[in-house]
Amino acid sequence: MKKSVTTAVIVLALLALLLTTALCGLNLGFIQIQPIQEGIVLGLDLVGGSEITYEAQIPAGMSREEIDSGLEVAQSMLRQRLNGLGYTEASVYMASGDRIVVEIPAVDDPEQAVQQLGKTAVVTFQDADGNVVLGGGDIKSATYSHGQVSGYPVPVYHVVLNLTSEGSEKFADATEVAAERMLEGKNYISIVMDGEIISAPQVSERIYSDSAVITMGTNATVEQVRYLSELISAGQLPFSLEHVKLQSVGASLGERSLETSLMAGLIGLALVCLFMLAVYRIMGFISCIALLIYGSAFAVVASVAHINLSLPGIAGVILTVGMAVDANVVIYERIKEELRLGKTLRYAIDAGYRHAVSAIVDSNITTIIAAAVLWIFGTGTILSFAQTLLIGVVLSMIIMLVFTKLLLKTAVGLKITNLKAYCA
């Protein structure tokens, strides 16, 4: 009896903690969780955002076929860059006049959107006369790191560029020429990105290496170097892009639609709880408690993961709620069958879960696999649906299989053993 009371108090305390964290956030110093309204990013279909129109600056002599192929590559590169920056709900599509349109949700200032997205991430190494000695095609990858770098007395954040074999040769030749111009004060190679000098390290000798380091000073933050490395890693566009139009766009569905959808979901959840209470009584009440735990836990996880939520994502949440209730229905029907056979309540609970759990786990695993595939290979709003579905299925499976059984045994331990409270 005492153990059951303790368990009930712990479960209620956990529910209160999850609800408070979801609504108000949590700050314990070593761990910080934002409230759900700040942690989740709403999609363009709900809150609007910014629209950027890029126009390709076509070099002379390019054929129409080469231009079309280049635009496809540019569109793909922009999509990769948006995903790398966390804008999974952003849309990228072709427009007439060799233009590409990018729509980014929850960014009201188009100028800010351009700064965050960057231009074309065209990185070149230039000598003192402005001649390009190393191009973006000579760079294989870019990663950010923190450590000691030549020329700095303290460890700094920096970007490490891995060069191709041809790039290494070009780099060696360029540093050799630069070193010979020391007396002129022009023994440096500038690292230029989109026309802006990022760094201009001096060269004193020929350097033959398959890597190069970009430093941004001792005050550079990890966010700055990570942002730079992600831009470079997204790849080189086949030609430069210039933004020719910036504008804010309104929500296609609006926050009103979000409120309506959430209200419909809450009404549906209330009706489900009423049904479970009417049909399964104590077991239905426990399902309602488990659903509250599930909803609160999902909100916390979604906030920590900074999910981009769109209407398809909301549909994924509602789908997992239905799957959670369905799992309980399967288990409770098995328990009722055992009780009708005259088994004791404790035995019926154990047998019900033992007989039903394998089927529930199998069906959930297939859904998890499907959601994982969508998450890995999907783009746009598909990602939102895949994320909410995967997180929701995993959480609901754990909570509905573990917490409901624990609460049922707690109810029995609290002497709630009248079979009419469990089986009609």
Secondary structure, DSSP 8 states (H G I E B T S, - for coil): -HHHHHHHHHHHHHHHHHHHHHHH-EE-SS-EE--HHHHSEE-HHHH-EEEEEEEE---TT--HHHHHHHHHHHHHHHHHHHHHTT-TT-EEEEETTTEEEEEEET---HHHHHHHH-S---EEEE-TTS-EEE-GGGEEEEEEEEE--TT-SS-EEEEEEEE-HHHHHHHHHHHHHHHTTGGGT--B-EEEETTEEEE--B--S----SEEEEE--TT--HHHHHHHHHHHHT---SS-EEEEEEEEE--SSHHHHHHHHHHHHHHHHHHHHHHHHHHHTHHHHHHHHHHHHHHHHHHHHHHHHT-EE-HHHHHHHHHHHHHHHHHHHHHHHHHHHHHHTT--HHHHHHHHHHHHHHHHHHHHHHHHHHHHHHHHH--THHHHHHHHHHHHHHHHHHIIIIIHHHHHHHHHHTT---GGGT--
